[in-house]
């Protein structure tokens, strides 16, 4: 047996070496070693909670996608794709004084890691920008796109949620000026609701587009109430009762002739005027003016609101049977004693005052509007609207029956100078000093000091 093994032993050794060399040559010819660079390999960030749980935010500055060099058998290398390259960066290994973390790369083919290939990342680390994480709340406000139908207004907007919580880096959150939604109100004439996205705006009004910012909710549910706005007349239905003997009701005067109302479209469209019932003012047994304050809201639907005070003054003018009513132009009212630096004007929505005059002497001559002078004292009045009593001067032998008031609007006069003339006839006057002259004024105490009728008072003759 030994003789057979060792026979031509050197030749056998030479044959084995030759076979090995031949096998190596064949392998190199048919499956040679080669290399390739695979581009655009995504780097997966691991353990990101190690930063976010400690109130940090991060942004990848460099290394989110890399090129990878691979060397190995051609039969393996040629089959590899970018999806077979697993590149990871473990953020738990980042240090307090560093802004980068190493990239680990391996080849995984069909669920199995390949160890017979060489893998080298061209970019060896992911570089991060790390900041403190901040959460801030912004009240959600609204903008409108388009105008509601003519005469309609937006009376109320409910937004849920009305607060947007935004989380992100301190620098990103610091750029936010407001959180807003835009409502499509073009041509609307009824209540509506819609879901709209919440937009984050910078100080210059531009929309902030930043994927690193996280909103507690990206949209809001909005309920919009649309109301009708309308100006309607105020009228009186008269009065109840009878005044004292030898007295009569000359008319019913209202401190306002019209008022603006707001409410649901279906309700407001059906209101053309507000009527104050006769039961609101009782003149039984009276020998002087009766003044009452009326709340207009008592005579309309509860859903209707008023753009101004809904309380107005209603005056029943009660005069002697032998008194005479004379129509005097409001332009005759003199505005006296206005403080320097101010200018005043009468509310002339009604052009005349109906002055009741009583003849105290049987032989007195006739009287007309030219015989009556009117003035108001503006001393101590400041900027604003004021109801003031008119000083009525009539010829001797006559007396004034009733109390009369006008509305005066006082404003600052930018061009005024001190020492200007103090008394000027007509509806406009600049500040100064002075008094009207004339015969002694005769006025009645009828009506009391609570009357609030203005120059624009409407007179409605009672039946």
C-alpha positions in Angstrom: 0.0 0.0 0.0 2.8 2.4 0.9 4.6 1.6 -2.3 1.5 2.7 -4.3 1.1 6.0 -2.3 4.7 7.0 -2.5 5.2 5.9 -6.0 5.8 9.0 -8.2 5.1 11.1 -5.1 6.8 14.2 -6.4 4.7 14.0 -9.5 1.6 13.7 -7.5 2.5 16.8 -5.4 3.3 18.7 -8.6 -0.1 17.7 -10.0 -2.0 18.9 -6.8 -0.2 22.3 -6.9 -1.0 22.6 -10.6 -4.6 21.8 -10.0 -4.8 24.5 -7.2 -3.2 27.0 -9.4 -5.5 26.1 -12.2 -8.6 26.4 -9.9 -7.4 29.8 -8.8 -6.9 31.0 -12.3 -10.4 29.7 -13.3 -12.0 31.4 -10.3 -10.3 34.7 -11.1 -11.3 34.5 -14.7 -15.0 33.6 -14.1 -15.7 35.5 -10.7 -13.0 38.1 -10.3 -12.8 40.6 -7.4 -14.2 44.0 -8.3 -15.4 47.2 -6.6 -18.3 49.7 -7.1 -19.4 53.0 -5.5 -23.2 53.1 -4.8 -24.6 56.6 -4.5 -27.5 58.2 -2.6 -27.7 55.7 0.2 -30.0 57.0 2.9 -28.7 57.1 6.5 -31.1 55.9 9.1 -30.9 57.8 12.4 -31.3 55.5 15.4 -32.3 56.3 19.0 -33.5 59.8 18.2 -35.4 59.9 21.5 -32.1 60.3 23.2 -32.3 63.9 22.0 -36.0 64.6 21.8 -36.7 63.2 25.2 -34.3 65.7 26.7 -36.0 68.6 25.0 -33.6 69.0 22.1 -34.3 69.3 18.4 -32.0 68.4 15.6 -31.6 69.0 12.0 -29.2 67.0 9.7 -26.8 69.4 8.2 -24.7 66.9 6.3 -24.7 63.1 5.9 -28.3 62.3 5.4 -27.4 60.6 2.1 -24.0 59.2 1.3 -21.9 57.3 -1.2 -20.6 53.9 -0.3 -17.5 52.1 -1.7 -17.9 48.2 -1.9 -15.2 45.7 -2.9 -15.8 41.9 -3.3 -16.5 39.1 -5.7 -18.0 40.3 -9.0 -20.8 37.8 -8.7 -22.0 39.5 -5.5 -21.1 43.1 -6.3 -22.9 43.3 -9.5 -26.2 42.2 -7.9 -26.1 44.9 -5.2 -28.5 47.8 -5.1 -28.7 50.9 -2.8 -31.5 49.2 -0.9 -29.0 46.4 0.1 -26.8 48.9 1.8 -27.7 49.6 5.4 -26.3 52.8 6.8 -27.1 53.9 10.3 -26.1 56.6 12.8 -26.8 56.0 16.5 -27.7 59.4 18.1 -27.4 57.9 21.6 -23.6 58.0 21.1 -23.4 61.7 20.4 -21.6 63.6 23.1 -22.5 66.9 24.8 -19.7 68.7 23.0 -20.0 67.2 19.5 -22.4 67.8 16.7 -21.7 64.7 14.8 -22.1 60.9 15.1 -20.3 58.1 13.1 -22.0 56.2 10.3 -22.0 52.4 10.3 -22.4 50.6 7.0 -23.1 47.0 6.1 -24.4 45.0 3.2 -27.6 42.9 3.8 -28.7 40.7 0.9 -31.9 38.7 1.2 -32.0 39.3 4.9 -28.4 38.1 5.5 -25.4 40.3 6.2 -22.5 39.6 3.7 -19.1 39.3 5.3 -17.1 38.6 2.2 -17.3 42.2 0.9 -15.5 45.3 2.0 -17.8 48.3 2.7 -16.4 51.8 3.2 -18.6 54.9 3.6 -17.3 57.9 1.7 -18.9 60.2 4.3 -18.0 58.8 7.7 -20.3 60.9 10.0 -23.6 62.6 10.2 -23.4 66.3 11.2 -26.3 67.7 13.1 -27.5 71.1 14.2 -28.8 70.6 17.8 -31.0 73.2 19.6 -33.2 73.3 22.6 -36.8 72.3 21.8 -39.5 74.8 22.6 -43.3 74.5 22.8 -45.3 77.7 22.4 -49.0 78.5 22.3 -50.6 80.8 19.7 -54.2 82.1 19.8 -55.7 81.1 16.4 -57.1 84.2 14.7 -59.0 84.4 11.4 -58.8 86.2 8.1 -61.6 86.4 5.6 -61.5 85.8 1.8 -64.2 87.8 0.1 -67.1 89.9 1.5 -70.5 88.6 2.6 -73.6 89.5 0.7 -74.4 93.3 0.7 -75.9 94.3 4.1 -74.6 91.2 5.8 -71.8 91.1 8.3 -69.8 88.5 10.3 -71.3 88.7 13.7 -69.4 85.9 15.4 -66.7 83.3 14.7 -66.0 80.3 16.9 -62.7 78.4 16.3 -61.8 75.0 17.8 -59.2 74.6 18.9 -58.7 78.3 19.5 -55.1 77.7 20.6 -52.4 76.1 18.5 -49.4 74.5 20.3 -46.3 74.6 18.2 -43.2 72.5 19.0 -39.8 72.9 17.4 -36.3 74.4 17.8 -36.2 77.7 19.6 -34.9 79.4 16.5 -37.8 78.1 14.3 -40.5 78.8 16.9 -39.1 82.2 17.4 -39.9 83.1 13.8 -43.6 82.6 14.3 -45.7 85.8 14.8 -49.2 84.3 14.7 -51.4 81.3 13.9 -54.3 82.0 11.5 -57.1 80.4 9.5 -58.7 81.9 6.3 -62.5 81.7 6.0 -64.2 81.8 2.6 -67.0 84.4 3.3 -67.6 85.6 -0.3 -71.3 86.1 -0.9 -72.3 84.4 2.3 -75.7 85.3 3.7 -76.3 82.5 6.3 -74.4 80.8 9.1 -71.9 78.2 7.9 -69.1 75.9 9.3 -65.9 74.6 7.7 -62.7 72.9 8.5 -59.6 74.9 7.5 -55.9 74.5 7.9 -54.0 76.5 10.4 -51.2 78.6 8.9 -48.1 79.9 10.8 -47.1 83.4 9.8 -44.0 85.4 10.3 -43.9 89.1 11.3 -43.9 90.1 7.6 -47.1 88.1 7.0 -45.4 85.4 5.0 -46.4 81.8 5.5 -43.8 79.7 7.4 -43.1 76.4 5.7 -40.9 74.3 8.1 -41.3 70.6 8.3 -39.5 70.5 11.6 -42.3 72.4 13.3 -45.0 70.2 14.9 -48.5 71.5 15.5 -50.8 70.0 18.1 -53.4 70.0 15.3 -53.0 71.1 11.7 -56.6 72.3 11.1 -59.4 74.0 13.0 -63.2 73.6 13.0 -64.8 77.1 12.4 -68.4 78.1 12.9 -69.3 81.5 11.4 -72.4 83.4 12.2 -73.6 85.8 9.5 -76.0 88.6 10.5 -78.0 91.2 8.6 -77.3 94.9 9.3 -80.0 97.4 8.5 -81.1 100.9 9.4 -84.8 101.1 10.3 -87.2 104.0 11.2 -88.5 104.5 14.7 -92.1 105.6 14.9 -94.6 106.2 17.7 -98.1 104.9 17.8 -99.2 107.8 20.0 -100.2 107.9 23.6 -103.0 106.9 26.0 -105.1 109.1 28.3 -106.1 112.7 28.3 -104.1 115.7 29.7 -105.5 118.1 32.2 -108.4 120.5 31.4 -107.4 123.3 28.9 -104.3 121.3 27.9 -103.6 119.2 24.8 -100.9 117.0 23.4 -99.1 119.0 20.7 -97.1 116.0 19.5 -94.9 113.0 20.3 -91.2 113.6 19.9 -88.5 111.0 19.7 -84.8 111.6 20.5 -83.9 109.4 17.5 -85.6 108.9 14.2 -83.8 105.8 13.1 -81.4 103.2 14.4 -79.2 100.5 13.1 -80.0 96.9 14.0 -78.2 93.6 13.5 -79.5 90.1 13.7 -80.3 86.9 11.8 -81.0 87.5 8.1 -84.4 86.0 8.3 -85.4 88.2 11.2 -83.9 91.5 10.2 -85.3 91.3 6.6 -88.8 91.4 8.1 -88.2 94.6 10.1 -88.7 97.9 8.3 -89.5 100.0 11.4 -89.8 99.8 15.1 -93.1 101.0 16.5 -93.3 102.3 20.1 -96.8 101.4 21.3 -99.2 104.1 22.6 -99.2 102.3 26.0 -95.6 103.4 26.5 -96.6 106.9 27.4 -99.7 107.9 29.5 -100.6 111.6 29.6 -103.6 111.3 31.9 -104.2 114.5 33.9 -100.9 116.1 32.9 -100.3 119.9 32.4 -96.7 119.6 31.3 -94.5 117.5 29.1 -94.4 113.8 29.8 -90.9 112.2 29.2 -90.2 108.5 29.3 -87.2 106.4 28.4 -88.0 103.5 26.1 -85.9 100.5 25.4 -86.3 99.5 21.8 -85.2 96.0 22.4 -88.5 95.4 24.1 -90.2 95.7 20.7 -88.1 93.4 18.5 -87.0 89.8 18.6 -84.5 88.9 21.2 -82.0 87.9 18.5 -81.8 91.5 17.3 -79.0 93.7 18.6 -78.4 97.5 18.2 -75.2 99.2 17.1 -75.9 102.0 19.5 -77.7 102.5 22.8 -81.2 100.9 22.3 -82.7 103.3 24.9 -84.3 106.5 23.4 -86.4 109.3 25.0 -90.1 109.8 24.0 -91.6 113.1 24.9 -95.3 113.9 24.8 -95.4 117.7 24.4 -98.3 119.0 26.5 -99.2 122.7 26.0 -102.1 125.1 26.8 -105.0 125.0 24.4 -104.5 128.7 23.5 -100.8 128.3 22.7 -99.6 128.8 19.1 -96.9 126.6 17.5 -94.3 128.4 15.4 -91.8 126.7 13.2 -88.3 128.2 13.8 -85.3 127.1 11.7 -82.6 125.3 13.6 -80.0 127.5 11.9 -81.2 130.4 14.1 -79.7 128.7 17.2 -76.7 130.6 18.4 -73.9 128.7 20.0 -72.4 130.6 23.0 -69.5 130.3 25.3 -67.6 127.5 23.5 -64.1 127.0 25.0 -61.1 128.0 22.9 -59.6 125.3 20.8 -63.0 123.7 20.1 -65.5 123.9 17.3 -69.2 123.0 17.6 -72.0 122.1 15.2 -75.7 121.4 15.6 -77.2 118.1 14.6 -79.5 119.4 11.8 -81.1 116.1 10.8 -84.3 118.0 11.3 -84.2 121.5 10.0 -86.8 123.2 12.4 -87.9 123.4 16.0 -91.7 123.7 16.6 -91.9 126.3 19.4 -95.2 126.6 21.3 -95.8 130.2 22.3 -98.7 131.4 24.5 -100.2 134.9 24.3 -100.4 136.4 27.8 -101.9 139.7 26.7 -105.1 140.0 24.6 -103.8 143.1 22.8 -100.4 141.7 21.9 -99.4 142.0 18.3 -98.9 138.9 16.2 -95.7 136.8 16.4 -93.7 134.8 13.9 -90.4 133.0 13.7 -88.5 136.3 13.1 -89.6 137.4 16.6 -88.1 134.4 18.3 -84.4 134.0 19.1 -82.7 130.8 20.1 -79.4 130.1 21.8 -77.5 127.5 23.8 -74.8 127.9 26.4 -71.8 125.6 25.7 -69.7 126.7 28.7 -67.9 123.8 30.4 -68.7 121.3 27.6 -65.9 119.2 26.2 -65.4 117.1 23.0 -68.3 114.8 22.3 -72.1 114.9 21.7 -74.2 116.8 24.1 -78.0 117.4 24.6 -78.4 121.0 25.7 -81.4 123.1 26.6 -82.3 125.9 24.1 -82.8 129.4 25.6 -85.9 130.7 23.8 -86.5 134.5 23.8 -89.9 135.8 22.7 -91.4 139.3 22.6 -93.0 140.9 25.6 -96.5 139.6 26.2 -95.7 136.1 25.2 -94.3 133.1 27.0 -92.8 129.9 25.9 -94.8 126.7 26.4 -92.5 123.7 26.8 -88.8 122.9 27.0 -86.6 122.5 23.9 -83.3 120.8 23.5 -80.8 120.3 20.6 -77.9 118.0 20.1 -74.5 119.7 19.7 -71.4 117.9 18.4 -68.1 119.4 19.8 -64.7 118.6 18.2 -61.2 119.9 18.5 -60.4 122.7 16.2 -56.9 122.2 14.9 -56.7 125.7 13.3 -58.4 127.7 16.1 -56.7 130.5 17.9 -57.6 131.9 21.3 -59.6 135.1 21.6 -61.9 134.4 18.6 -65.4 135.8 18.5 -67.5 134.0 21.1 -71.0 134.0 19.7 -71.9 133.0 16.2 -75.3 132.4 14.7 -75.8 129.3 12.5 -75.0 125.6 13.0 -71.2 125.9 13.3 -69.1 127.9 15.7 -65.5 128.1 16.8 -64.5 128.4 20.5 -64.5 131.8 22.3 -66.6 133.7 24.8 -69.7 135.7 24.7 -73.4 135.7 25.4 -76.5 136.2 23.4 -78.5 139.3 24.1 -82.2 139.9 23.9 -85.3 140.1 26.0 -85.7 138.0 29.0 -86.1 134.3 28.1 -89.4 132.6 29.1 -89.4 128.9 29.3 -91.7 126.4 30.9 -90.6 123.8 33.4 -92.6 121.3 31.5 -90.8 118.1 30.6 -88.3 118.2 33.5 -84.5 118.0 33.2 -84.4 114.4 32.1 -85.5 115.0 28.5 -82.9 114.0 26.0 -84.4 115.1 22.7 -81.8 116.4 20.2 -82.0 118.9 17.3 -83.0 116.0 15.1 -86.1 115.3 17.2 -89.0 114.2 15.2 -92.5 115.6 15.9 -95.5 113.4 15.5 -98.8 115.1 16.0 -101.0 113.0 18.1 -104.6 112.4 17.3 
